[in-house]
Amino acid sequence: MKRVLILLCLLVGVGEMGTVSAHDRQVTVAADGSGQFRTIQAAINSLPDEAAQPRTIYIKNGTYHEKVYLDNKQNLTLKGQSEQGVVLTYSQARDAWRCDPAGSPDDWGAATLNMRNSPDITLENLTVLNPYGFEAAGDVLLPCPQEASGQRKVSKTGHQFALRTMPGTTRLTVKHCTFRALGGDTVSPWDVDAGLYYFQDCTMEGGVDFYCPRGWAYAENCRFICHNPNAAIWHDGTGEVDQKTVLKNCRFEGDPNFKLGRFHRESQFYIIGCRFAKEMADADIYWAQSGPGAQQWGRRVYYQNCHRDGGDYAWHKDNLSTAKGSPKPKQITADWTFGGRWYPKSKKPATVALKPSNLNKDQFTALPRQTIVSAETSTAAPLPVVAAGAVAPATPVRDSVADRMLVYQRTVGGWPKMVNDVKVKYDHPLTAAERAAARAATPKSDATIDNEATTREIRYLVATFRSTQNLAYRAAAEKGIRYLLQMQYPNGGFPQYYPDLSSYRHQITYNDDAMVRALLVLRDVARGANGFSVVDAALLEPAKQAVARGIDCILKTQYVQNGQLTAWCAQHDEKTLLPAKARAFELASLSGMETVNIVRFLMDTENPTPAIKKSIEAAVTWLQAVQLTGYTIKDVPNPKLPKGYDRVIVPEAGSTIWARFYDLTTNQPLYVGRDSRPYPALADIEYERRTGYAYAGTWPEKLLSRDYPRWQQKWNPAAPAAPKQ
């Protein structure tokens, strides 16, 4: 049946998220659109999980801003056009991921490149970055339901995976690849039962324990760059006595006084023909006493022909002969390392059975909390000059408005519209006191989508990232997008504020187009439109689903009057979905203003369903029925009044206006002041309100005269031709 479905998909033609035949040995990814796929993840998703023969995903040069998952795949090669030309990048602190509503209780998704239960994978000619530590200004406190305090400290030097493999990803081959992060555990291939890992001609960079395999690992001709004094390499060999990490003909360099390595539990190191920079500390590989140590098999650390620039230390003198079996240096090869379980060089079939992986649990995901990690890591020092050919962090291009937006972003991901009753503006430099006050306010719960807050910042940051390539701006925009996903109710509605749901802020809020603006951002994310193709590809599907839920909510909240669909209220109860009151002058009523952009949003739906078409037609019919023909609203000068004018509705031939609010039963215009009493005329309410709020306007004019006729012509060819404007 599966073969039949695949064949049908090929016959009808499939797009980027389609299925590629199992017989296709190579697919191509190109960020510029010249390949079969624009994203690496889309190419991975197109392939069947299983294959008797290896498949290749060929990735053309370009920067791919996405988090990549290989889940239950096998016999697959990710091959870049060139190591420096193909850059996969995603900024992610492990501790932040653990607190993220979209995150995972284990490490699944905490890395730039994530793998689980995916044997026989090859990575070649790739640069994989987790730039979180390079971008972060310092430590931050994030909301975290898992913590008793409700918050967790996230350090710029904490765990930051570029590569994280989970149980079942064995016989992993990595050639000519670069992995970079500032924090710990940059390269974490972890399967303590059955992990078999082969690295050749790679560069790895990070903080404490940044190369930390579990099981069997062999690295040859690799370069290691350490930005932490505690340790560069690490090993866990608790699964079997034969497990080992072998590093042959590798070079180690880093910040002053970096230590070579350490272990927390059973381990076995073979350091053969390696070179150490003069900055390396005079400290042998040591037992980190926060772990149980090598109690069963003892300390096993072996060196042969290793030298340090500026002079050798005594501890790395040759002692290979003391290892079990007294192996000779020429015996220390990749095939030897894996003890018959895998022959990555000679390609012979395995001669020793491999213990099965424990696929049900990754027992080592529960690493120490950030408080312990911080104690083990140093304050990030300025990065040293990196030799030619390596990837050095470029000085980011700055945008002053975007920088101010970063200052005001709340820890939950959204932005406030007001601070101390003053509207947030980004058009003037912040004083030191203003900046400090804004930083101190980041934990506040005043994030909102009211008055364009949050959606305005997301759009600006995405656009500015495209022009500057400053990753901090993209990261902030993605955090804002996740905030929108998090605040949405399961029924698809959006409150005005989140997490502050006090007063009327909990209601589904169409007022001032709040919910529609949020959905427009998410629709752009899902479509990759209006510049949003640069955001994390992992956000596309959640955004698509959020838009679908939002449309469902819109259809269900459209008010039924005497059996007929009409329009929408500015606010609806999030449980009953009925029109609701907000402020004193915002009664439950039908809106001549908010209805307009709700209809426009529905009209932009691709392949609208009959229910969507019916909703649009009904709302347009209602807007046509309630228009006030022969009237206009204007400000009339009057120097005797506080503002020097009055706002009035007066007759005017050829003019048409609509009221902001209409009675739910009679469709009569409502004008409401702060006394919450409805009046039939604008002149009946107090001066402060009638000149301080939009009670009437021409909002539906272009919708009815231009937009709706065009939409109608598109979906109903028999409709009258749309006017040309």
HUZIPE-V951389 format. One record per helix or strand. SS is the DSSP state (hx for helix, st for strand). FROM is the first residue (numbers start at 1). TO is the last residue. If there is no record, write none. Layout:
ss = [SS SS]
from = [FROM FROM]
to = [TO TO]
//
This chain:
ss = [hx st st hx st st st st st hx st st hx st st st st st st st st st st st st st st st st st st st st st st st hx hx hx hx hx hx st st st hx st hx hx hx st st st hx st hx hx hx st st st st st hx hx st st st st st hx hx st hx]
from = [2 26 37 40 55 62 68 76 86 94 111 121 132 140 151 159 161 172 184 187 196 203 211 216 223 233 245 251 258 261 269 275 280 286 301 307 314 320 329 334 370 400 415 418 422 432 448 450 455 471 488 494 497 503 508 511 532 538 560 564 571 579 590 594 610 628 645 661 669 678 682 687 696 701]
to = [12 29 37 46 59 65 71 80 89 99 116 130 135 143 154 159 165 181 184 190 200 206 214 220 226 236 248 254 258 263 272 276 280 287 304 308 316 322 331 337 376 408 415 419 423 440 448 452 468 487 488 495 497 506 509 527 534 557 561 565 572 579 591 603 625 637 659 662 672 679 684 690 697 715]
//
